[in-house]
Amino acid sequence: MLAATVAQFVVQSTASLQGTVTNWTEPLPGPMQGRASVIDGDTVEIAGQRIRFNGIDAPESRQYCNDAKGFDYPCGRRAAQALDQFLAASRPLHCSFVDRDRYERLVGNCNRADGRSVQKWLVEQGLALDWPRYSNGAFAAEQVSAKAARRGVWQGRFDPPWDWRAADAEKVETVSEQSTGFGLLGSGCNVKGNISVNSGEHIYHVPGQKYYTQTVVNPAKGERWFCSEAEARAAGWRKARR
């Protein structure tokens, strides 16, 4: 009975995070222009309307990537900050729409007042990825350029935003289990063993460290939990520097 309750809680929690698919029958609005407020690296708001850029995917606001030296940095926040500066240089923003997404946002192609494509610029700067699932490779050339020049996320190692969201959803499920008394945290095994996506180094994080909360343990990648620092060190993992 308790297991069923936990399962139901996890499903409800995950659904509330992922949103629900809405069948829209009303027509899409015509082109819109205005002063855009940045929500994150691939989403803006104009006059109270959320707009998701079509065909690209930027790191999430809480996402961290590895820089050229293998250190973590907030790539999601960096993308949003760079986008804000880019839009401020040539206002207003012009958008035309192709769809609505499951979060009720308009999905559109957007250009600055000077005609520059926002999506192309974001991908070219390595601040977002071409999302083949929706772009049909429209920004593949810009991505090749960014990767060759090691701009933005291409300077080091990173998880594509769609993979990061999937891992984050697993983390939410784990936290749901922990809230009911199950899971490794509930047993006192709260040391997170993480493998650096840049160097492959095995690093462990303990509660109170700077990146402990953001660190996700993915057993499929060889990562694991430890019940003590001594156990982690004995297994060949080193402590995170911060």
C-alpha positions, 0 to 999 in steps of 0.5 A: 500500500505504501509503495503504491502511494509512493509511486502515485506521488512520483507520477503526480510530481513528475507530471506537474513538472513536465506539464500536460499536452494541450490540444489547441484549436485556436489559430496562432497569432500573427507576427509580434514585436516588442521589447523582450524580457529574457526568461532563460536562454531560449525563452523570452516574454513580450507583453506578457506572452511567453515565446520559445525559440523554434528549433534550438535548445539552450542549457537550463537555468540551473544547468552547469557545464564544464569549462576548458579547464574542467571546472563547473560553470553556470552555462544556463545562466550565462546563456540567458545573460548573453541573450539579454545583452544581444537583444538589448543591442537592437530592439524591438524583437520581431517574432513569427509563430509556428506552434504552441508547446505543451507549456502553452508558450508560443513557438517562434522564429525571432529576429532583432530589429536589425534582422539578425536571427536570434536562434542562429546567433545563439547556436553560433555562439555555442549558447544553444544547440541545434535541436534536430527533433524540431529544426530539421537541421536548420542551425546545423551549420552554425553549430559546426562553426561553434564547435570548431571554434570551441565557443560557449558550451563547446569549450568543454564537456556538457550534457545536451539540455534535453538529456539534462532535463531527463536526468533532472526528472530522475532526480525529482523522482529520487527526492520523492522517494527520499521524502517518504523515507526510502532511498540512499539519503534516507539511509544516511548514504548522502555522499554523491559520487560524480564523474566529470564529463570533461576529464572523466575524473571521479569526484565526490560531493558532500552536503554543504559544498557549493555544487552538492545540490546541483550534482545528479548521481546517474548510475547508468554513467557509473556514478554512485552514492557513498555512505562516508567520505572514507568509503568514497576515497577507498573506492578511488574518488577525490573530494570536490574542491568546492 
